[in-house]
Amino acid sequence: MKAAVYRENGGPEVLSYEEVADPVPGADEVLIRVEAISIEGGDLLNRQRIPLPHSPYIVGYSTAGTVIAVGKHVTDLRVGQRVSAFGETGSHAELRVVRPDHCWVLPDGIDAAAAACVPVAFGTAYEALFEQAAVTTGSTVLVQGVAGGVGFAAVQLAAKAGARVIGTGSSRRQLDALRRLGLHDGIDYTTEDVRRRVLDLTDGVGVDLVVDPVGGPMTQELILATREGGTIAFLGFSAGQPLIDPLTLVMGDRTMKGFMLSKIFHTPRVRAYLADIFRRVAKGDLDVLIDRTFPLADASDAHRYAEQRGRLGRVVMTP
C-alpha cells in the first residue's frame, strides 16, 4: 500500500509518500480501506515532537472507509460496512488496522470526508460540554479557536443546547462565517483584549465554561474570563504549554479539567453519543467544516497548510 511516512521528527518536509507493507488485522481487529483522512492537531504534534516507536512511522488518528477484512474474534462488524475509525496511529495510509470498538458504522447520508472529522472534533467537544461540565439552556460558553475542529463542533453543540456561545478567532472572516452555526459573539484575538471583551459581554461576571483546545499564553486570560465557580476545560496545547497562576483558580473557586478522549472512545457512553452525533451530521443537524482537501501523496503540503493560521475547519486527505 501507499502511505505517508517519516523517520524523524520535524516539519512537514519529513513526510514521504512511499510503498510500505500492507497491515494485517489480528484476531480482535479489522482492516479498513481508507477513503478519507482528517488531519488532527495530535497528528501534527506527533510528527513534530513525539519520539517514534519505530521507523518508518505512519502517523494519524482519524479516518473513514470500508471494512475489507475482520479478525476471527470480531462479531459486531462485517466486510463491506462503511465506518469512521480512530486509532493511535496509522491513518495516513491507504489501509489501516483498528479496534472494532473504535469504529462507528456510518448512517446513510454522510460522506467519508465529513465522517473522518467527527470522532475527535465532535467527541472532544461533547465530552467537554456535557460530560465534564453541564451546559444547558442559559449557560455561557467561551470557545477558544472556534475555527478549528473542536471549536466549530463546540459552537454548534453548545448553541443547539440553548447556550450563549462566545468564540475567539484570528480573523473576522472566520468569526462571521461561524455565526450561521450558532456563534453569538466573536472576538478577534489578534486585535482585541479577549478577557476584557468577555467581561464586557457578560456584564463583568465571566462565562460558565471555557473550552480551550489551543493552550499557550491565552489560557491564563481565559481563566480570568471565567466566572467564580466556573469551569475551564483544557483540551490541547497547539499554541504551546500554558503558564497559569493556580491562585486564580483557588481565589475564584474555579475548576480546571482535562481528559484524553482516546482513552475512553471504547466506553459505551462515548460510543453512544458519537453514534448519535453521526446521525445528526447525516440529517444535516450538525455541519462538518472542511477547509481544503489534499491527496495523500501531498501529505507534506497538507500538514504545512494545516499548521497555518486563518483556516476554517479541518484539512482532509484522500488516498
N, C-alpha and C positions, 0 to 999 in steps of 0.2 A: 504494500500500500504506500501511498504518498503521505507525508506528514511534515509539519514544520517543527524542526528540532533545534536544540542548541547544546553546546558542550561547555559553555562557561557563562557565568552571569554577566550581564551588561545591558547595553542599549538595544534597541530593536534590531540593529545590524547583526547581532549574534544569531538571529534566527536564520535557518537554512531549510529550503524545501528539498526533501530527499526521499528516496525509496528506502523503506525500512520493513522489517518483518511484520507480517500480519499478527495481531494479537489473537490468542486462543482462550476462549472462556473456560473457567473452571467449572466444577460441578454446581456451584452456587452463584454463577454469573451468567450474563447474557452478552451477546455480541451485537453491536449496532452498526449499521451502515449510516454514516453521518450525512445529514443533509444541510445542517446549519450549525454554526458555532457562535456563541455570544462571547465576546471578549470582556471578561470581568476584571475589576480592579485587582483582585487577587492574582490573576494571570500575569498582570504587569509587574506586581510586586515580587512574585516568584521569579520571574525572568531577571529582574533587576538585582535581587539580593539574597534569595533563599538558597542555601547550598544544595547542589544537585545530588540526589541519592544515587544516580548512575548517569552514564553518558554513552550515547546521546540521549537527551531527555525531551519528552513530549509534554509540554505544559498544558493546562487548561481544565476548567471546571464544567462548563455548561454546553450541552448540545441538544439537538433534536434529530431524529432519524427513524429508521425502520429496524426492528429486530430481525436478524438473519440467522441466529443460532442461539440455543438456550442450553445451559448445563443440565445434567441429568436430575438434579435435585430441584430445579426451578419448576413450579407448578402454576404460578399466577401470571405468567407472560407466555406468549406463543409467537412463533415465527410469523412475520407479516404485519404485526402490530406497529403502529407509529407511536413513538414515545418521545417525551422530553426526559433527559437524563443528566444527573450530576455525578461527578467523580472528582477525587482529589487531584487527578492528573489525566492526561490523555485526550483532551478534547480537540487539540489542533491536528487532526488526522482524518483520513477517510473512513477508518474503522476504529471502534473503541470498545473495551470491555468494561462493564459496570455491574454493580449490585442491583438485583431486581427491586429492592426496597428503596432504591434511589432513582426509580423510573416512574413516570406518570403516563398512562395511556391517554393519547390526545383525543379530545372530542372532535366531531366534525366541525368545520368552520374556522379552524385555526391553522395558519401556515407554519412551516418549520422555523422560519426566522423569528417570528414572534414567540413561538413555543420555547425556543432555546433561551430566550431572555427572561422567562418567567421565574424559574425556581429561586435564583439568587436574589434578584431585584425585588420581586413581589413577596417572596418568602421572608426576606430580611425586614422589609417594611411592615408586613403584617405582624411579625413577631414583636417588633419594637412597639407598634401602636396599640395592639390589643392583647398580647400575651404578657409582655413585660410592663406595659402600662395599661390604662383602662380608658382609652379615648372614646368619647361618645358625643352625643349632641351637646353643643355648648363648650366643648373643650377648645383650647387654643394651642395649636401645634406650630412649632418653628422647624422648618426643614432646611438644613444646610446643604447647598449644592443641589437645587431642585432639578437641574437639567441632566443629572446623572441617572443611572438605572434605579438605584434605591430611591433617589429623590423624586422622580416622576411617578414612581409607584406609590410612595408615601403620600404625595399630594392627592392622588385620586382616592386612595383608600380612606384617608382621613376626611376628605371633603364629603365623600359619599356616606360617611358615618355621622355627618352633621357637625363636624368640627370646623373652626375657622383656621385656615392654613396660611401662614406667613412663610415665605421662602427666600433664600439668598441665591444669587446667580452672578455670573461675571458680565452680563450684558442685558440691556433692556429687551433685546430680541428674544433671548431665552425666556425672560420673565413674562413678557407679553404673550408668547406662544403657549405658556403653561396655564394661562387664565382659563382657557377653554376646558382644562382638565380639573379645575376647581381651586386654583391658586387665588386667594383673596387679595393678598398684599405681597408685592415683590420688592426686594431690597438688592440693589447692585452693590456688592461688597467691594468693588474696585473704586467706587466713588462716594459711598455713604458709610457713616458710622453705624454699624449693624446694631450694637447694643442700644445706642441712643434711639435709633429708629424703632426698634422693637418696643422699647419702653414708651415711646410716644404713641405707638399704635395700640398699646394695651393700657393706656392711662396710668403709666408708671408701675403697673402690677407685675408685668412679665408673663411669659407663657407657661402653660401647664406642663408641656412636654417639648423637649428638643430632640430631634432626630439628626444625629451627626455622623454621617458616613465618611467625612473628609478629614477631621482632625486638624493638626497644625496649630498655629498660634490663635486661630479664631475660637478654639474650643473654650478657652477661659472667658472670652467675651460672651459666648453663648450661655455659659453657666450664670453669668451676671445678668443675663436677659431672661432667666428663668424665675418664676415667682417663688416665694417662700413655700416650702413643702412640695415643690415641683420635681420633675424627673428629667435627667439627661441620659438619653440612650446613645452611648458611644459605640460606633459600629465599624470604624475604619480609620486609616491614617494615610490616605493618599497624598495629603498635604504635609505629612511629617508627623512625628510624635508630638502630642500636645504637652505644653508646660502649664500645669494647672496649680492653683493655690487651694489646697484642701480646706483651708479655713473658710473659703467662700461656700463650700458645701455644708460645713458644720454650722456656720453662723446663719445660713439661710435655710437650714433644715431641708436641704436638697439631697436627692438621691441620684447617684451616677451608676448606670448599669451597663454591662456589656455581655455579649453572648457570641458563640460560634455556631451559626446555623448548620454548618456542615456536620457537627456532632449530633444533631437531633433530626436531620432530614428523615431518618428511618422511623421515627416515632409515629404512632397512629394519629396523634393530634396534628402534627405538622403535615403529614401526608393528606389528612382530611381537608385542612384549609387550603392547601395548594391545589388539590383536585377541584375544589370549589372555585378557586381563582382561575384555573384553566377554563372552566365552564363559563365564567364571567367574561373572560377575554374572547372566547369563541362567540358569545352572544353579542359582543360589542359594548358591554357594560364597562369594561376597562380597556384602555389603549396601551399598546406597547410602542414606544417611540424608538425608531431606528434611524440614526443619523446617516449612516453610509454602510454599504456592503462591499467587501473585497473578496477576490478569490483567495483561497488558502495559499496558493502559490505566491501571493504577495503579502504573506503574513508580517514581514518586517515593516512594510508600508502601513499595514493595518494597525499594528501596535504603535507605530510612530503617530499615526493620526489619533488613536485612542488616548494618547497621552496629552494631546493638545487641549488647551482651554477654549471654551466657546462652543463646544459641541452641544447637540440637543438630542439626548437619547443614546442608545447603545450603538456600538460598532459591531458588525456581524461579518463572519466569513463563510464562504461556501466552498466545499471541495470541488 
